[in-house]
Amino acid sequence: MTQWIEMGKFAELDESARKEANRLAEYAIDVALDPSKVIRFEETENGFRLMIDEDLYTFYQGI
């Protein structure tokens, strides 16, 4: 089962949330991962969380 790591919290899906998701999508593409499968937003009581798959996180952190 895939682990998901929280990369940010946003009150709403505004321009800054989309920019951060797009920035992470570029990393995903660079390492041959499909952004639609490794990046997602989850709705919370206070807004949204930007989540990335553990595989993308590993590349992102340089592990």
Buried (B, 14 or more C-beta within 10 A) or exposed (E): EEEBBEBBEBEEBEEEBEEBBEEBBEBBEEEEBEBEEBBBBEEEEEBBBBBBBEBBBEBBEEE
